[in-house]
């Protein structure tokens, strides 16, 4: 069965530090992969997506993610975190017709000044 | 700008009540989705619809039903609310190609 694992429930970084959020997926075919962000009290906003092609994907707000098929991973990175990046981040895999999404449990990011 | 709206941000209901959660999108999207979000579980798909009057069960449909009478509107119905349905409910929509889902702000439902 398809699944998404985000191993880190909470991460705290200092403002200006680099960030990597981990995501591992289980899916039989070539996956469609997504990262969404949810700011407090808000709905989810798409950060970036991977369907095919270049395995390094650029997104909004300075985020990028790298698809590694051999590791079944799609980790999210940002070179320098801003206080406004504090939010919950969800990795998701597209699981078949009509692009049903399967989400990970989320990683909550806190940013220290 | 893309817009998905949900009828209420916060809702408090009593056990056994019938509850309607409404979602409207203004993007002429074919697909609409209802998710439930719980801490430590992420988002789980309740139902989705790929056309007017068409619906399919998601991963956790028990205790819920849906209605889509118009393309822009997708309603989630709790026939008899229970305390274990206390949660955040998120609506989303996408085109038929489905490459990006757009989410509403969510409705936080408390069932007492």
Interface residues (C-beta under 8 A of the other chain):
Chain A: X4 X6 X9 X32 X36 X41 X42 X43 X44 X45 X46 X49 X51 X90 X92 X94 X98 X99 X100 X101 X102 X103 X104 X105 X106
Chain B: X4 X31 X33 X35 X40 X41 X42 X43 X44 X45 X48 X50 X56 X58 X90 X92 X94 X97 X98 X99 X100 X101 X102 X103 X104 X105 X106
